[in-house]
Amino acid sequence: MSRAGEDDDDRRALPDAAPRAVPAAAPGRTGSGSGERRWLALAPLLLADLLARRRRARAGWHETQGAGTRFAAACAESLAQGRGLAFAALAFTFGIAVYFRLPSEPLVPVLALAAILAWAGWFFAARRGVRGLVLLALALVLSGLFAGALRTALVAAPVIDRARSVTLTGFAEEVERTDRGTRLLLRVAGIERLPASAMPYRVRVSLRGDPEGERISVGEAVRLRARLMPPSAAVMPRGYDFAFRAFFDGIGATGFAFGAPSRIDLGPAPLSLRLKAGIASLRQAIAARIIAALGETTAAALAIALITGDRSLIPEQVTEALRTAGLAHILAISGLHMALFAGSVFFVVRALLALFPHLVHERRIDAWAAVAAMSAAVFYLGISGASIATQRAFLMIVLVFSGRIFSRRALTLRNVAIAVLLILAMLPEALLDPGFQMSFAAVIALIAAYEEITRRRAARERQGPMAPPGRGGLLQAATSGAAGWFWGLLLTSLIAGLATGAIGAYHFHRISPLGTLGNLLAMPVVTLVVMPFAVLALALLPFGLEALPLAAMGAGIDLVVAMATWVSNLTPEDGVIGAPSLGGTLLVVAAGLVACLAPRGYRPVALLPLAASVLLYALHRQPDMLISATGTTIAVRDAAGALRVSSRPSGFLPEVWLRAEGISVQHHGNRRIAAGDLRCDKLACLVRAHGPPGAGARHGASANAPPGPVAGPGPGPFAAGQGPPALLVSLVRDSAAFEEDCRKADIIVSALIAPPDCRARQVFDGARLARDGAVALYFSAPAASAASRSALAQASSAWQSPSGTGDALAVAVVPSYGRRRPWTPK
């Protein structure tokens, strides 16, 4: 072996040894060549040392007490506790979320093939003894993608392309009574002058008034004349999108009837409608008996909502009070109602069976009671309307009582994961439903928290001797039990509030700061009075003996409403906080998932996304301008930075915009665009839209005082404006205004189609809004040197055409839709 080879072997054997000195240059060689060889020889030595250090680090990671070994042990413990199915549900959910964010609609066969190949790869890897976790995760994500695409393809139905006045026929599928009349959901049989290929599957129509004798029942065939429109799109980017919900419900048009519908004969109704008709008749009969016992009162309306799920009779002010007090969850039939309803049946049946000693000794009365409770849960699911929250609660109750039957732990994250997988496999769109998100967030947080509390309590009991039982007798036991129940209710309210607070704030732009107080006051009444007497009333209903339990239930409801109203009056600004950051909300959800699902010892990692969410919330900024999807309404900021709307602030759309801004309803009345920023004539309205303070020019009269009034197509000149630089917006009503306003205005907004040569910087006409939906605009100063910014500020003070103020602010556009969605009209 050569000397060089021996040196290499020595260096490999002694990786920590210092590099050997490089010998001096041989005689006859120049110094330059010697230095070059020295560096060439030193490079492999440094690389070898680096590789050796990395080998030692990897070895240390897998040592008995290494970080990798500890992490692997923690993961193994977590999987042994049944968390693996929770991670599988999380991967499946992630796949569905990715589907709804894809830039274009994927091909269902391609996704199916990819999912099958991923599952096959994982299966063969598992047979060879390889875990293949990456393949398993990929298979679950692809399965989520496939479930979303398949569901979209299965429910796809035509959406009406434009507003039409038509005569339509169909079967009544749902009949909802409201304070303004009746709302019908029709399964369409025919629409005049509309081919079958363009005919929606379902249509929702409102009837103005409901004269006696013209009441329609589920399953009846009707004909009516109506004005139909496409389902309304989101009123602002990332806002509630009714068109999305309507698409997955098969609703292709909404509108109102011109007169009363007439009954016709279309033959026998479909079987599914006949089943719905039977359930609807039962629900109506129960509601009628409740009204007969309690009268047309708020208590009766809430009792009907708690038993049948019909919330249409609840006064709006009561609903708002419950929301503000953090008690809106009692209106949605979910885990609490299902647990109290089925749980009451379970304990009553078990108590009755326990009266027979031979059954107690020879039969498993727990299993019999569990079967009776599951049957009651099926009945309650049917009469309550089977919403997403009710379906989740039903699945959880079935899993709980199945665990009771088979002597297994019932309330675990494994059961939650099963419920998630079942619901999302059938209804992937439920992932974007606020009720689904808040319901499962609360359940996951509660189970994880109580599992940790139980583990810590068991650890303390193992370490120290148990305290001797108290001798205080029945009074002490009752006091201790009441205190434990109170603290349990307080802890449950706090955990559920923290788990759902960020999600509720994002969807509804409000929080319930006194929600814990509201739940502490009201939930004992709901748990001990309202729901038990509701179960008793339903049990006695067939015998006509429901009046007394309904009276007790109504008294409890009145007390709950009084408590909610009191807490609501204490809540500042009704809890309205504005629309928070989407990224911040997602990071809060990620932090919660890490805290609940991460292996023990690694849950403090949740602090990282939580800290990042605080930063995103702090940096979040509301839009400077909003444009409705119809192109008829806008909201802009005035010189003081306040958001103002161009239409009546009490309308639905302005209310949503102002609530997203963080303005409670009592302050909406003074949010109309001021006369100094608005000029209108019969052709168009000119609006001055200010940028954020400090964008492009400093505040103060010296920087922003215009040299003179600027004339526009309106009835008169604008007054001299103060404050930050502004953009000139033209809200065009007549196409004759395009010629002049396209030259003078910075932004054109119109429901009409603008000419292709319009020179305005941004044009939001009917064609663009039909593609993009509602639009949010953010104004900012363009990047420029200090001298350029100074000149720009002087130019902006003139508040003229795009060559003036338009250059003072850069405009960022955020549309509601980044691509054509299948639920938008073609």
Buried (B, 14 or more C-beta within 10 A) or exposed (E): EEEEEEEBEEBEEEEEEEEEEBEEBEEEEEEEEBEEBBEEBEEEBEEBBEEBEEEEEEEEBEEEEBEEBBBBEBBEEBBEBBBBBBBBBBBBBBBBBBBBEEEEBBEBEEBBEBBBBBBEBBEEBEEEEEEBEEBBBBBBBBBBBBBBBBBBEEBBBBBBBEEBEBEBBBBBBBBBBEEEBBBBBBBBBBBEEBEEEBBBBBBBBBBEEBEEEBEBEBBBBBBBBBBBBBBBBBBBBBBBBBBBBBBBBBBBBBBBBEEBBEEEEBEEBEEEBEBBBEBBEBBBEBBEBBBEBBEEBBBBBBBBBBBBBBBEBBEEEBBBBBBBBBBBBBBBBBBBBBBBBBBBBBEBBBEEBEEEEEBEEEEBBBBBBBBBBBEBBEBBBBBBBBBBBBBBBBBBBBBBBBBBBEEEEBBBBBBBBBBBBBBBBEBBBBBBBBBBBBBBBBBBBBBBBBBBEEEEEEEEEEEEEEEEEEEEEEEEEEEEEEEEEEEEBEBBBBBBBBBBBBBBBBBBBBBBBBBBBBBBBBBBBBBEBBBBBBBBBBBBBEEEEBEEBBBBBBBBBBBBBEBBBBBBEEBEBBBBBBBBBEBBBBBBBBBBBBBBBBBEEBBEBBEEBBEBBEEBBEEBEBBBBBBBBBBBBBBBBBBEBBBBBBBEBEEEBBBBBBBBBBBBBEEBEEBBBBEBBBBBBEBBBBBBBBBBBEBBBBEEEEBBEBEEEBEBBBEEEBEBBBBBBBBBBBBBBEEEBBEBBBEBBBBBBBBBEBBEEBBBBBBBBBEBBBEBBBBBBBBBBBEEEEEEBBEBBBBBBBBBBBEBBBBBBBBEBBBBBEEBBBBBBE
